[in-house]
Amino acid sequence: MKKLLLTLFTIVCLHTCKIFAQVPKLSSYPSAAATIFLDFDGHVVQGTSWNYMGPIDCGASTLSGTDIETIFNRVAEDYRPFNVNITTDSVKFLNAPLNRRMRVIVTVSSSWYGSAGGVAFNGSFTWGDDTPAFVFSQLLGNNVKNVAEAISHEAGHTLGLFHQAQYDAATCNKITDYNRGEGTGQIGWAPIMGVGYYQNFTLWHNGSNSLGCNSQQNDLEVITDGRNGFGFRVDDHGSSFATSTPASFNNNAFEVKGVIMQNNDNDFFSFNIPATSRFELDAIPYNVGTGNAGSNLDMQVSLYHSSHTLLNVYNPGNLLNSIIDTVLEGGTYYLKVEGRGNQYAPNYASLGSYALQAKTNGLTPLPVRALNLNGKLEGNKHLLNWVIDADEQVVNLRIEVSTDGRTFIPLQQVENNARSYSYQPLSKQSLRYRLFVEFDNGRYYYSNALTLQPHAITGPKVAGNIQANGQFQVLSPDKMQYRLFNAEGKQIQQGNLVAGVNALQVKHATKGMYIIQYQHTNGQQSTDKLLIP
């Protein structure tokens, strides 16, 4: 039986309609055979599963050409990891195989159906009869983000995806068919197959779908498992030091681009600096505006020496982009780019395209033989020490700190002959340090940047004693899901863990062995045992 899936209309119209403009012809991946066509200029639908009451005359959207381009870019980024072409060109659509194409009609005509944001038949991408999906742009207020979210969502239904739902962790009762995600700012997260109108960082998800609490839906697996005739794109950069892509400086700068296509994808780049220099790098996920709007990738960049020694990891907690600002001696270095989760979003589908923009200070050697900052944790204290080896005299020495990995502020002015400093931070969070040093010749320099983190939990693991009433604790290094099974292998409960200490209880506990299964943010699983005495 064909399954009809829709996105309910929950958006208030934000502005009036615009005069319709010529639709720009855009394609995200022209070499792909599988095609999703975004149709903005009207279409008469007939001879499909929708036409039980005759033809449907869909009026053109009233979106401007600029709005259409922004919508296209948002949808294209959602589908960037896959071997599928997102296009506004009808010729590309008509030339695609009949059973590997989908038309998504963005239209003002909604009265024939009702007050939904969009609607689609589940799995219709491969039906081969050009049954389309619909997004009702006026009911979405012609808001470009909401229209784009609805297009990606409805196209997802045609690829076989159901809604990502929310359930009560304790009772497994459904809260809503639409997982709204959590968080704020540019890392505020929601599933594409939930409701992504209200969050910036909307991704594919691995969670319980609308069919039931125990019905786990792995979005990436469903899209690429063969039913739709396409999989992931071919990897564009090597995933090791040996296969790294060389990045060459031109006028003391370089720019390279790439796509993180799977959650185990690492892109490696190599570059060479002839002499000691200040090295700055902006790692920017693809976006359509300020605040990394429309990005699907939370970037983490790691910097390695030619010996493959890790020098530092750059991943500001509340930003999707990353920045490097450090001093490097002459030699060869490597950059590793990967997608990561954050305090709201799981690591599962932080995927998408990016650019690395690097520059140096002109490759002029520093007039110092050494300027190195080191540090360590000792209990709750941060202990810093440094080496300054130069002919000039130090006239200004300052320790700077950053909480987000990109903006440094003064922490402490120290004596010019000081070579160490220790203190106890007020909050338990990762802090990034560097030295500002000014010499008597009027020149100033920055040291390498150093990150000190609170002691990490290496779990997840059951901690402490397990009580006879079933109470126990789990230490978890990150947010993740858990499932609890009895000795017969029957699941008896499930829920979510937060980073840190989690107080849990086995419901209706009886003496015996239980198994707890952890679903890690990278998609892997691990298990632990607990014995109730």
QUICORUR-V797024 format. One line per field, one symbol per residue. ss: DSSP state (~ for helix, > for strand, _ for the rest). psi: psi as a letter, one per 20 degrees, with the letter a starting at -180 (. if undefined). Layout:
# QUICORUR-V797024
ss = ???
psi = ???
This chain:
# QUICORUR-V797024
ss = ___>>>>>__________________>_______>>>>>___>>>__________>>>_>____~~~~~~~~~~~~~~___>__>>>__~~~~~~__~~~>>>>>>>________>>>>>>__~~~______>>>>_______~~~~~~~~~~~~~~~_____>_>>______>>>_____>__~~~_>>>_________>>>__>>>>______>>>~~~~~~_______>____________>>______>>>>>>>>______>>>>>>>___>>>>>>>>>____~~~______>>>>>>>____>>>>>_______>>>>>>>__>>>>>>>>>____________>>>>>>>>>_______>>>>>>>>>>>__>>>>>>>>>>___>>>>>>>>>______>>>>>______>>>>_______>>>>>>>>>____>>>___>>>________>>>_______>>>>>>___>>>>>>_____>>>>>>>__>>>>>>______>>>>>>>>_____>>>>>>>>_
psi = ppppproqojppphrrqrpprppqoqphmhiqgppopooikqqopqkriilikaqoooqqqkqrhggggggghgghhhjhiqmqopqjohggghiqqhjlqppoooqioihhgamqhrqqppjihjhjjkorrqpnhhijjkphghggghghghhhghjjprqorpqphhijqpgqiooibrrraijpqqqhjcojhjqgnprqqnapaiiqhjnponghgghjjhhijrbqrppiqqkrghjqppoppolkqqpqqrpohrijppppqqrpphrprppppoooqprjaqklpjqjoopppppqrhjjppgqponphjqhrqppnrpprpaqrqppprpraaigprigknqarrqpoqqrkjkpqqkqhpnpprrrpncjqooqqrpooqhrppippppqqpijihoqqpgpprqhjqjrqqroqhqnrpqpqrpppprijiqqrqaqqpppqqpqpibqqpqaqpqhjjprqpppirprqqppqahijppirraqqrpbpporppqlprpaqqpppporijirqrrqqpoo.
